């Protein structure tokens, strides 16, 4: 059969009674339970007193209008309010329980986890006071979030970002980085672009033109010629560029698009006789300017004037020729009559004062169109 009203408690105590001894002067007495005036029966010398007329009650204090006479336990109070219940809750509540109002726990609250009515533990507070969300063990390798008692925040996610930070309405800092309470840097947004920096040194990632530009985080403005990349004792290792670099200005004349170093081999022309010569040829190309060097260090070459090939880059078609410097030796003569590179070719013309050379050294600088 259903029960109307509150479910009966498991046990009740007897009605509470307080006894006092009058001394003819005291009017206030302290009861064992708080109550109100009409919820107690007050008896003095076995005479029931009139509530609000002979006495009043506030909390646990009973106050008489006139001091009761002297006597041992000649005053008693019977609490007429609801009986005091002594209910011992079960050690475990197996069924789901809903608290329609607030729940206050005055002692320690112990729980292995908090279930959000899902299929797993939603939150755990471990013995080290770490708050774990969707996981029961600490560690960055375990998927879930963690608020450590040491102040660290850990988040691990499979195949997605670990944090989403959203600033609405205005540009400015999204993350403010501090050391001992003082701001040391920030990550933010300017015109829908990411910015990062500290003090007056920062970068703006401008996606419209695919540009990373210098920026002053303090003023929020882009800057020109005030921020350096590296310094004499703190240099970057290598820079890989698919385009050019502007040096000393922003015009096309200031753009360096190529720098190259390598080796090249002198090839025999139509004239002259070679007797197993070996050469060491090197070149340096800076933009369109090419400098080549050549040294014969073995064998002999029999010639006085002839064309040779093998220049690493063709001579510019807008040039008419370049003269170089060097020397040649056949044991008696140390004289290179001349060396010249001709436009539109990879050939050089060599003229010496003698033949059967055992050593040939020269250098020539020319322009190329590539």
Buried (B, 14 or more C-beta within 10 A) or exposed (E): EEEEEEEEEEEEEEEBBBEBEBEEEBEEBEBEBEBEBEBBBBBBEEEEBEBEEBBBBEEEEBEBEEEBEEBEEBBBBEBEBEEEEEEEEEEEEEEEEEEEEEEEEEEEEEEEEEEEEEEEBEBBBBEEEBEBBBBBEBEEEBEBBBBBEEEEEBBBEEEEEEEEEEEEEEBEBBEEEEEEEEEEBBBBBBEEBBBBBEEBBBBBBBEEEEEEBBBBBEEBEEBEEEBEEEEEEEEEEEEEEEEEEEEEEEEEEEBEEEEEEEEBEBEBBEEBEEEEBEBBBBBBBEBBEBBBBBBBEEBBBBBBBBBBEBBBBBBBEEBEEBEBEBBBBBEEBEEBEBBBBBBEBBBBBBBBEBBBBBBBBBBBBBBBEE
